[in-house]
Amino acid sequence: MKDLGSLMKQAQAMQQKLADAQARLAELSVEGTSGGGMVKVTLQGTGALTGVVLDESLLAPGEGEVVSDLIVAAHADAKRKLDEKQAELMREAAGPLAGMKLPGMPF
């Protein structure tokens, strides 16, 4: 039974590491850009969109479709960066169990 106790302690430690990683994710903020920096969006670690910055030259009449496309592209860029950061934090938290595809684990 000594091994079972050790396994339980390891599981508890990993659970704490995952909780810590999730807390760090909640504090995370990433920026995505498009149009050579003409559009910038900010996403929080939760995925919430918290900011949009548009270059004033995009506010000219007839630019609506371009602006829409650039916002979508900037959001996709930010989402990709956020996904990468999330995966990195979860791999760090999982330690030697990373990549084992255990049921219920987010990595």
C-alpha positions as CSV (number, residue, x, y, z in Angstrom):
1,M,0.0,0.0,0.0
2,K,3.0,2.3,0.3
3,D,3.0,2.8,-3.5
4,L,-0.7,3.7,-3.5
5,G,0.0,6.4,-0.9
6,S,2.9,7.7,-3.0
7,L,0.7,7.7,-6.1
8,M,-2.0,9.7,-4.3
9,K,0.5,12.3,-3.1
10,Q,1.8,12.6,-6.7
11,A,-1.8,13.0,-8.0
12,Q,-2.6,15.7,-5.4
13,A,0.6,17.6,-6.3
14,M,-0.2,17.4,-10.0
15,Q,-3.8,18.6,-9.3
16,Q,-2.3,21.6,-7.4
17,K,0.0,22.3,-10.3
18,L,-2.9,22.2,-12.8
19,A,-4.9,24.6,-10.5
20,D,-1.9,27.0,-10.4
21,A,-1.5,26.8,-14.2
22,Q,-5.2,27.6,-14.6
23,A,-4.9,30.6,-12.3
24,R,-1.9,31.8,-14.3
25,L,-4.0,31.4,-17.5
26,A,-6.7,33.6,-16.1
27,E,-4.1,36.4,-15.6
28,L,-2.7,35.9,-19.1
29,S,-3.2,38.5,-21.9
30,V,-2.2,38.1,-25.5
31,E,-2.3,40.5,-28.5
32,G,-3.1,39.5,-32.1
33,T,-2.5,41.8,-35.1
34,S,-3.3,41.9,-38.7
35,G,-2.9,44.3,-41.6
36,G,0.7,45.0,-40.7
37,G,-0.3,46.2,-37.3
38,M,-3.3,48.3,-38.4
39,V,-5.6,46.1,-36.3
40,K,-4.8,44.9,-32.8
41,V,-7.0,42.8,-30.5
42,T,-6.3,41.7,-26.9
43,L,-7.6,38.4,-25.5
44,Q,-7.5,37.4,-21.8
45,G,-6.5,33.9,-20.8
46,T,-10.2,33.1,-20.5
47,G,-10.6,33.9,-24.2
48,A,-12.5,37.1,-23.5
49,L,-11.9,39.9,-26.1
50,T,-10.9,42.9,-24.0
51,G,-9.5,45.3,-26.5
52,V,-9.6,46.4,-30.2
53,V,-7.3,49.1,-31.6
54,L,-7.9,50.3,-35.2
55,D,-5.6,52.4,-37.3
56,E,-7.5,55.6,-38.1
57,S,-6.9,55.2,-41.8
58,L,-9.3,52.2,-41.7
59,L,-12.1,54.4,-40.6
60,A,-12.6,55.9,-44.0
61,P,-16.0,55.4,-45.8
62,G,-16.1,52.1,-47.7
63,E,-13.5,50.3,-45.5
64,G,-16.1,48.4,-43.5
65,E,-15.5,45.0,-45.2
66,V,-11.7,45.4,-44.9
67,V,-12.0,46.3,-41.2
68,S,-14.2,43.3,-40.6
69,D,-11.8,41.0,-42.2
70,L,-8.8,42.5,-40.4
71,I,-10.5,42.1,-37.0
72,V,-11.3,38.5,-37.7
73,A,-7.7,37.9,-38.7
74,A,-6.3,39.6,-35.7
75,H,-8.6,37.6,-33.4
76,A,-7.4,34.4,-35.1
77,D,-3.8,35.4,-34.5
78,A,-4.5,36.2,-30.8
79,K,-6.4,32.9,-30.4
80,R,-3.5,30.9,-31.8
81,K,-1.1,32.6,-29.5
82,L,-3.4,32.0,-26.5
83,D,-3.8,28.3,-27.4
84,E,0.0,28.0,-27.6
85,K,0.5,29.6,-24.2
86,Q,-2.3,27.4,-22.6
87,A,-0.7,24.2,-24.0
88,E,2.7,25.3,-22.7
89,L,1.4,26.0,-19.2
90,M,-0.5,22.7,-19.1
91,R,2.6,20.8,-20.3
92,E,4.7,22.4,-17.5
93,A,2.0,21.6,-14.9
94,A,1.7,18.0,-16.0
95,G,5.5,17.4,-15.9
96,P,6.3,13.7,-16.7
97,L,2.6,12.9,-17.4
98,A,2.4,15.4,-20.3
99,G,1.4,13.8,-23.6
100,M,0.1,10.6,-22.0
101,K,-3.5,11.5,-23.0
102,L,-5.1,10.6,-19.7
103,P,-8.9,10.8,-19.5
104,G,-10.0,14.1,-18.1
105,M,-6.7,15.8,-18.4
106,P,-6.5,19.0,-20.5
107,F,-3.2,18.2,-22.4
